[in-house]
Amino acid sequence: MDDLPVPDYADYFKTLNTFPSAKRFFPQLPMETSRGCWWRKKSPSGKSTGCAFCNLNLQWKGYRSKTGPRIIQEIEDLSLKHQTLSISFMDNLLPAKNAREIFTGVARLTKGYRFFAEIRATTRFPVLAAMGSAGVETVQVGVEALSTTLLRKLNKGTTVMDNLQIMRDCETPGLPALSGNLILQFPSSDEQDVAETLENLSFALPFRPLKTAPFWLGYASPVYDDPGAFGIRKKGNHPHYARLFPPDVLRNLKLMIQDYHGQKRYQHRIWKGVLQKVAHWQETYEALHRTPGSGPILSYLDGEEFMIIRERRLEREDLSHRLPGTSRSIYLFCQTHRSTGKILARFSRMEGEKVVAFLNMMVDKRLMFREGNRYLSLAVPARQVLT
């Protein structure tokens, strides 16, 4: 992709400059660093192994990206040529292998860029910190679900633990804000998926709320290609398209958004509770952030020998928790989710029963999250992280 020319937006800006001054604006430039999706691969049988609902890149299912130096140079060239600092990366997913290197290089340009990008939930804190330093303000993250059983059906290749970790990281002052969706009514989802979602939502409440997105069937997505595996009996163009196209034309069209039959009423019924809980989550989060400088809902201050966790609450007094010595060390160690075995090995000088009891107490207080034998601390630093 390095051989491609830098996009030329001269005509666009020429037209923009003909607008009356009251209607002019500073646009956000689109830019590609890659094409395709590195998560969507082909199995030996030829079937796609990407996200089950995705129908992007139908014409070409490969992946390629520009090199780091080319990306950095293109950002600088576009910005200088068009005198703008706002850029949206149009990639399905940013390149993962050299993302930290790219944004560290952009930060060295010491310019006030404003970026938007799409990333996977497995993106870790050091990369997010580099992105924040470079000027990435918002990241679209493919969260999609807060149930690991449902994430398997979606073929996301992630867990609830991964999702909560990046949702938490993006609450850290100085890091990009997270934008993400919660897919509802996915074919083959069941009461277990909903129950897991409702339980895990209780741990996500300190973080920026997700937007609910009812499932829609995309033409040539894995669900479309294998409908029986997802409980879909029939598929085809939605009847509403008949308002736009004559019958003989519609019969020969394969439109990108398809209709289907298969447990729709059941799906609407079981997901109602999640809709209500997310609406309450959104209202509470917004209310707790109306005051300027109010800070994260769940945060900590580190005193090196101890730490204080602050939990902001709506219409109730805030809660504070002091963790001394080893308790503090365990909590910081679990800023990246850790297995029980690794925690016990790290703190072997402390009785194992006491370590597990502490971890479970933190989970009961919703200060940590547990999935299987792994634990994740949920509070973020109260002050801006400097990198």
BELQUI-V416827 format. One line per field, one symbol per residue. phi: phi as a letter, one per 40 degrees, with the letter a starting at -180 (. if undefined). psi: psi as a letter, one per 20 degrees, with the letter a starting at -180 (. if undefined). burial: + if it has 16 or more other ideal C-beta (glycine too) atoms within 10 Angstrom, else -. A space follows every 50 residues. Layout:
phi = ???
psi = ???
burial = ???
This chain:
phi = .cccccdbbdcccccdcccddcbcaccbccabbabgbcccbbcdcgccbc dcccbcfccabcaaaccddcccccdccccccbfbbbbbcccdacdccbcc cccccccccfbccbbbabbcccccddcccccccchccbbcbccgabbccc ccccfcgbbcddccccccdcccdgbdccbabbcbgcdgcacccccccccc dcccdcbdccccbdcbccdgcdcccbcccbgccaaiccdccccbbcdccc cbbbccbbcabifccdcdccccccdcccccdcccccccbccdgcgccbab bbbgcaabcbbcbcgaccbbbbbcfcdccccccccbcbcddcccccbccb ddccccccdccccdcgcbbbbgbbbbcbcbdcbdcbb
psi = ihiqqpqokghghgghiiqqhijqroropqqpirqapihorprhiiqqja phipkrlhhpjapqrrrghggghhgggggggjlqippppjqgpqphhkgg gghghghiilqlqoqqqprqijprghghghgghijohqpopmfhqkphhh hghilhkrrhggghghgghiippirqqpprqopqkppiqahggggggggh hhiihirpqqppoqpqoppjrhgghmhhijjphqqrqqhhiiihqqghgh hjqnqhoqrrpnkgggggghjghggghhgggggggghijhppkhrqhorq ppjgirqpppopqpkrqqqqppoqdhggggghhjhppqqgghghhhlhiq phhhghggghghghjkiqqpockqqpqiqrphrppp.
burial = --------+-------------------+-++++++++++-------+-+ +++++-+-----+-++-+-+++-++--++--+-++++++-++++++-+++ +++++++-----+-+++++++++-+-++++++++++-+++++++++++++ +-++++++++++++++++++++--++-+++-+++++++++--++-++--+ +-++++++++-+--++++-+++++--+--+++----+---+--------+ -------+++-++---+--++--+--++--+--++--+------++++++ ------++++++--------+-+---++-++--++-++-+-+++--+--+ ----+--++--++---+++++--+++++++++--+--
